[in-house]
Amino acid sequence: MKRLYLEGNNRMDLRIVTTEKERDDATLVRMIVFVKEQHVPEEEELDQYDKTAIHFVGYVQDEPIAASRLRYVDEYGKLERICVRKEFRGKHFGKMIIDEMERKIREDGYLKAKLNAQTHAIGFYEDQGYTKLSDDVFMDAGIPHVTMIKEL
């Protein structure tokens, strides 16, 4: 477990998933954000990569509020399924998840990160140092995305 702090009272316990409960909690957050809120079909949200990916889950006072997963594809650490429950957004928890994922990527010997950003979140990822690979927009689960990269 790694405890991360931010300014003020914004604190999240962010963990790399190691138990079945943590995995269930990460899945719960993804279902709330992607399936219920964004109407991604459950069969698209949960895929074959979930079994082998590194999963992260964030808690505020033991309540699961954030999740993501990390895979290694070619020379990149690929950040995926980054989500924060709606009522906890705007408190820098998304940035905390990305920072921790990038730390893990570097720890595992990779120097580049990649992600597919929903177009409404491009500015958020640019603030974290990511740049668009191109201006090409593609649809994933009915939501427009762009690919972004960052040198670590």
N, C-alpha and C positions, 0 to 999 in steps of 0.2 A: 504494500500500500504506500502511496505517496501522497502526502498532504500538501496542497498548494494554497497559498494565501494571496489575496489581492487587497487593494485599498479598502478601507472601511470595513464593513461587516460581510463583504462578499467572500465567502470561503467555500471551497468545494474539496471534498476528498475524492481524488481521481485515482482509479486503480486499473491496472492491467488485469483483465479477467482471469482468475485461476480456479474459481469454484462454480458449481452449477447454479447457485443462487445469483452470483454476479452475472453469469451469462443470461439467466432469465431476466434479471433487472435491465441489462443492456437491451435485450430483445423487447421488453416492455416499453422502454423509452422510444425505440425505433418504431414500434407499432403505433404509439400515441402520435408521434410527429409525422411520420411518413404515411402510414396507412389511414389513420383517422383524420388527421389535419389536412394532409396534402393529397389524399385519395389515391395513393399508390397501391396497386393490387398486392395483397399479401404474398402471393406466389412470386411476384417480382422483387419484393423487398427482401425476402429471405431466399437466399440462393445457395448454389453449390460451394461458394467461397466461404460461407460462414463457418464451415467445419475446420478450415485450415488457417483462417485469418487470426491476427492478434486483435482482441477486442478490448476496448476501454469502457469503463462506466464511471460516471461521476455522481456523487451523493452530496446532498445538503441535509444535514441532520438525519442521516440514514435513509433519506428518501431519494430514489434514483431519479436524476433530473437531466442527465446528459449521457450520450453514448457515441461511439465511433468504432471503426475497425481499420486495420492496417494490413496491407499485403505488399509483398515485394514482387514487382513486375519489371523485368529487364534490369536496368540500372537504377530504377526509381523505388523509393518507398511511396506507395500509393495510399493516400488518405481517402477513406470512404465512409459513407453513412454517418457523417458528422451531424449531430443533432442535439438541440437543447429544447426542453419542453417550453412551450410558449410563455408560461407565467414566470420563467426564470431567465428569459432573454434580456439583453441589455445590461447584464452584470459582469461581462467579460469572461463568462464560462466557456464560450466557444473558443476564445483566444487561448485559454488555459489548456483546453483539449489539444489544440493544434501545437502549442509549445511542447506538450508532453509527447505527442506523437513524433514530432521532429527530433526530440531528444532521443527517443527510442530508435529512430531511423539512423541517426548518427552513431549511437551506441552499437548498432548492428553493422556498421561499416559502410553505410551508403551516404552519398554526398548530394543526392538530388531527391526532391519530393515532387509529387504530381497529384492532381486531384481534378475531378470533374465538378465544377461549381454550377449550381443553379444560377441563372443569369441575374436574378434579383440580388444575389449575394456576392457578385463580382467585386464590388467596392470593399466589402468586409475582407475578402481574401487578398486584395491588393494592399490593404492596410497591414496585412501579415507578411508582406513581401513577395506575394505571388504575382506572376505576370501571365497574361493570356498567351498560349502557344500560337493561336491564330484567332481571327475574328469569326471563324466558322462556329455556328451554333448548331447543336444537334439535340434531338429529343431523346429523353430517357424517362420511361414511365409517364410519358405525356407532359413532361416538364422540360423547358429549354435549358440547355447546359453549354458550357464552354470548358475546354481543357486548360488548366493553368499549371505552371511549374515554378519551382524555386530551387536555387542553389543553396545548399546548407553549408 
